[in-house]
């Protein structure tokens, strides 16, 4: 029998001391999508490939995690690398955004093979350090649009794409749902980066056209940190509430208008709400999104998504097939009203969405891709370059790809900075 590959996953979960994470197959119980997919990836790899892999979950908080996994405690990411080495792991997996100088030194000292997993967009200094760190054998992007932005950066040579896994089983409606044509649901954290303020800003305009419309908001300013202090309405940090939410959703007495309900943080109980909704809204700014789990959850429930035609939404929603994507407040209003007023279209988009999530993000498919990557890295093989998505003119991808090819064949050009580095430099200089 071939020796098992031993893999240590670091889970940064110190913000969730009392959340029950033992059963990933039931769905996200109300934590950040990044943290949930770290757990579910490890869980499904063990479930399907325990004869080939030995999976360790190294976490800040070790209670209420899947009983099938070997769990170890770590104070931080550098400590997790140390624990991974102590336990004899062949590979150590960590989140790109947790990179520190301490981790860099630890990886060098331990001489352990590591894989950096990116679930957000890049700090250029970290990107360069990870690119140059010989212990990091692969950089895994969780979105195609994210990966394509790196085509002219040297890290592309050790980068690959693996979407986040999704288990659709508990989300698909078990019987036909007769939707009412008036319910919109927002799903996401109530922080600036997740864009709820844009939906709040346009909601009065939607009510003018459709007075019977209802908005249910699933999420909270505490999604990423249960200790976060909230504002007057108890939904988000006070300055965000006061400046970006309450001015648009208050009645004449400064109370929340009747058409809006804040449901707070929900676990699996959110599924029924998403199934019964007519439209689901995900981060209308599109900012920071790589592989937004909220878009997958909504579509898996048979509900169309409305959002921005940007970044990770372009990977997780098919415009005019599983939802509608736009570029402005006017687009957001128009797209929501169109689906509310055309239930047959919304129903077809919802059916398409279920099939789309099944085909592209199925947890079995994603687990197989991770296994193949582990085998390659274990055997000192670099990931194969992946083709560019065919929206060549979005984010000037054609130019990034052209520069990548030039750098590949003309060595003197390889020291040139990537376009992303140049853009960040000029933004800092002009700002």
C-alpha angles and dihedrals in degrees: 000000000000114000114259119249108238114217129187118203117196114217115195098202106142091124093063109060099156106029117121106233098162097110113047091168089071091061137250109330093207110294133114114299092234094057092044093052090049088059096040093048091054091042096052094043089057092043095053105027108030089130090060103029137044107206124202123188111206110193144166090232115034101186125098095020126131110294091216092068129078103240127199132180125244131174095213142342095283090051089049090056089051092050090047090055092045090054091052098250118174092203134028120203121199139162116264093225091060093062115135136171087247090058091049091054092044093053090050092049095045096042091213125155110249138188121205115210117204118209097160139034124287140278099207095217091054091045091056094045093050090046091054097041107104093201091063103081098177141019112208118205116200094206135050093220089051092052093047091058088064098053095111095039120094091237088070089079090069099031129105140170127249117159121219114271121250129193105205098182099101095038104058112093111250092212137020113286119212103216121207100222096235110075125101122182126198115202121192148068116307096235129114094258092060095056105228089141089069092057090045089052094054098038094091089056091051090051091053090060096035112023093179093059117124128203122205116190117203110191144053144215085255096064094106098029124026089200094061112126112233133209136248095296093043095235107098143000109301099248091050092048095045098046105030110023114027096050090063103035102042128103125220090282093053091253126129112277116250096243092066128072124183106209095183125210111348133181123196090333087078090070095077091049091051092047092053096044120102095210133018120205122205124187101320091204094057087213118149093002117139106154104351109205090198090067091051093048093051094048092044087059091057096255125127120240127228118196146116124313091236143110116320094008087069088060098043104039127047108216113237091003108061098006146333125273126194145169107229146034088263090055091050092052094044094047095048092048092046093057093042090052096043107051094169091059091045090051092051092047088051093054090047090051093056091053092045094054091046093052102041108029105029110148093228092055093047092047090054090052091052091049091052091049092050091052091050095048092044087055093046096251120146118228114263116252110259125223121255121255111256098245087096098171097051109105088354091282092163089063093046090052092047091053091048091055093046091051090048094056102029108056095192089065095056093087092058113110119250119256088251090058091048092049092050091048093053093045090054092045094049093041 
